[in-house]
Amino acid sequence: MPIHYETLLNFPIPEIRQRLRWQDSALYALSLGCGQDPMDEADLRFVTEGPAMQALPSMAVVLGYPGFWLGNPATGVDALRLVHGEQAVTIHAPLPVEGEVIGRSRVTGLVDRGEGKGALLYSERVILDAATEVRLATLEQTTFLRGDGGFAKGREIPAGTVKQPAAEPEGEPAIVVDLPTRPEGALLYRLNGDHNPLHSDPTVAAKAGFPRPILHGLATFGIVGRALLRGACGGDPTRFGRMECRFSAPVFPGETIRTEIWPLPDGAAFRASVVERDVKVVGNGLFRAALDAPVARR
């Protein structure tokens, strides 16, 4: 059935309670490539249990995940043609290594671009500590519904509802961080909860037009987040405030992601590419340091 504007805008996405173990935090970090160098102590603190263990800030994207709710036929969305276009994460408090969290998701906006032009769906997920309901993180996502334009039937788009991406940086970057991905990285990352066969089944990948399974977009997001942690935060997760970007192209597991960083007074601009193919995979990147946190510079 086609999209009904008010139904999708107010679609009841289930609240999720998630019990988090230190093993889950370690798995997330391992799936992003942490631990490939067993002597890299900066990475080992994200994969080794104990009082000094920390959670990667970008792990917020896999907490309180409600599953692929857009695949529900009641949404009216053509689930086979949607694309994850943009992602942002804001960290309000250090993420726990273990404990219980709550994820509350909602649709925040819907823009019909017209017949044959698709639509934009904006959604938000708030991550809370289950014991205190302290807000830990806010996630914002833009999904491009390629097969679903034209449902608004003349409804005007209010000014300002189409989000504008951050400007692309110019000149040479001040900081460059290269991080390799694991050949089995997509198979590891799917254990965080995203079981889309596009990332594990060669036949499904071929039907989608890819020569082999691709890395999850949020895995690319997390690896770029690791690069920002090193290049813009001096390795300190408490300096990590907000990260937003637009996805440009897929990454194949085993490739190297190069993140280029341009420091700003309160954070940094960034973009990322695949070294082996010289293809931009993340653009319009903007990082903000945590409130009152110093910005790393070189």
N, C-alpha and C positions, 0 to 999 in steps of 0.2 A: 504494500500500500504506500502511497506517497506521503511525504512529510506533512504533518499538521503543525503549523507554527506554534500555537500555544501548548500543544501536547508535548512537543520536544523541548520547548523552552522550560517547561515545568516537569520534566520527566523525573520520576522518583528513583534516584540512584540509591542503592542500599548502603546504609552505614556499615562500615567494616571495623570489627575489633580484631587486632592481630597480636598474638603473643610472640614477642621477639626474643630469640636466644642469641648468645654471643656467636654461635655457629652461623646464624643467619647474617650477622654483620660481617663475619669473615668471608662467607660465601660471596656476598655482594662485592667485597673488595677484590677477592680472587678473580671473579668474573670480569673485572675491569683491568686485570693485569697486574695487580699488586702481588708481590712475592716472587716475581720472575727472577729477581736478583736476591738470593737468600742473604746477602750481606747488606742490603739496603734497609737500614733501620727506620728510615722515614716511612717505608711501606709496611714493615713488619708490625708496627703498632696497630695497623688496621686488620691484621689477620691472625694475631696471636692473643689468646685469652689471658686474662689477668687484670689487675687494677689499673695498669697503664694503657689498656686497650681503648681505642677511640673509634668512632663511627665516621665514615666519610660523609661530608655534608650532603652530597648528591644522593645518598641513600634514601633521602626523603621520597624520591620518585617511586620507590617500590613499597613504601609503607601505606597501610590502609587501602591497598589497591582493590577497587570494586570489581575487577575483572572486565571483560570486553562487553560492557553493557550496551554499546552501540550496535552489537550484533543481535540484540533483541528485536524481532520483527515489529514490535509495537512502537519502536522509535520511528519507523518509516524510512530509515536510512539505508542506502545501498552500501552495505558493509564491505563489499568486495572492492569498492572504488574509493574508499576514504584514505587519506594520507595525513600522517602526523606532521604538521607544518611548523609549529613553533612551541617552545617550552621555556618556562621560567620556574625558578625555585627561590623562595625567600626563607632564610633560616632565622627564626626568632629566638631559639634557645638551642644549646648543644643537643644533638640527637643521642638518645640512649643506645648503648651497646646491647642491652637486654631490658626486658620489661614488657609492658602492654601499651599499645597505642590505639587510637581511634582515627579512622579516616572518614571524613564527611565531604561528599562530593555534590556538586550541583552545576547545572548549565547556567552560565552568566550572560550569554549573548548568542544571537543567531542572525546572520546576515545572508540574505538571499541575493546572489549576484546576477540572477536572471537565468532564463531558459538556456540550457547548454553551457552555462558558465560556472555551475556549481554553487556551493554555499560555504560559509565559514561558521563553525561552531566553536564558541569559547566556553571553556569549563574551568572549574576551580576545585581543588581538593585541599582541605585543611587537615593537618595532622596534629592531634592532641595527645598529651600524656593521659592515659586512661585513669590514673589514680587522682590526678589534680586538675585535669582538663586545661592545663597550661598549654598554650599554642606553641608547638615546636616548629612548624613549617607551613608555608602556603605554596601550593603548586598551581600554576596557570598553564593551560594548554590551548593551542589553536589546532583544530582539526579541519582539514579541507575536504568537504564532501563533494567529490568530483562529479558524482552522478545525480545530484539532487537539487539543482537550481530550478527556479521557476515556480516554487510552491507558494510564494507570498502573494502572487496575483495582484501586482500593482502596488503593494504596500511600500511606502517610501521608507528608505533607510535613514533614521535620525542621524544628524551630523555628529561625528565623533565616535560612532559605534564600530568603525573599522579601525583596528589598532594599527598604529604606524610603527614599523621596526626601527631600531637604533640605526644611526648612520654608519656606513662602512668606514673603517679607519683608512687613513691615507699615509703615504710615506713608508719608511722602513720600520719594522717592529723593534722595540727595545729589548724584548725578551722572546726567545723561541724555545719551546719545550717539545721534544719528540718522545712519544710513548708508543711502543709496539703493542699490537693486540695479539691475543692468543689465537692460533689456528682453530682451536676448539672453543673460542670465546663465546660464540652465539649459543652453543650447546650448554655452556656453563650459565650464561646469563638467563636463559629461559627458566632455570631452576629458581630464579627470584620471583616467578609467578606469571611471566608472559610466555604463553605456550603457542604463539602463532607459528604454524608450520612453515611460513615463509623463511624462518630463521633456522630450520632444521631439516626440511624435506627438499631434496634437489628437484623432485618432480613439481612440487608447488612453486618453487623458485623459478623454474623454467616457464611455467604457465604465466607467471607474473613478468616475464621478460628478462630474468637475470640468469647468468650462466651457472650460478651456484647460490646457495643460501647466503643472505646478507646479515650483517650485524644489526641488532635492534637499534633504533634511533636513540633510545634512552641509554643504551650502552655507550654509544658515541658521546652522548651528553655527559655521562659520568666520567669518561676518560678525559674529555676536555675539562671537566670539573677538577680532576686530579691535576691537570697541567696548571690550572689557575691557582689551585692550592699551593703548588710549588712556586709558580712564577709571580703571583700577585699577593700571596698571603704568607710567604716565608715558611710554608709548611704547617702553619698554625690554623686548625679548623675554626677556632674562635674568631678569626678575622674574616671568615667567609660569611658575607651578608646576602647578596642576591646575584643570581646568574640568569641571564635570558639570552635566547638566540633563535635563529631560524635554521631549519634543516635544508640543505641544498642538494645533497646527493648521498647515496648509500655507501657504506664501508663494507668491504669483504673481510671476514675474519683472517687474521694473519698480517694485515697491512699495518703500516705505521702512521699514526695520526700526529701531524705537526700542528701545534697551537702557537699562533703568533699573538703577542700581547703588546698593547700600547698603553702605558700607565696614564691615568687621569688623576686629578686632585683627590677624588673620592673613590677611586676604583680603577677600572681599566676597560678599554675596548679590546675585542679579540675576534679572531676568526681561526678556522682550522681546515686543514687539507690532508689528503692522503699523499704521502711522499712518493710512493711507487708509481702513481698515475698522475700526479700533479693536478688533482681535482679538488676543488673546494667542497667540503662536506658540511660545514657550519659557517654561517655568515651572520651579519648584523648582531654580533655578540656584544653584550654590555655586562660588566661585572661591577658590583658595588661592595665595598668593604663593609663589615659589620659596624654599627654605630660606634663612633669613637675609637675604632680600631685603626692603627697606623697602616699605611699602604706600602707594601714592599716595592723597592725600586732598584734599578741597576744602572 
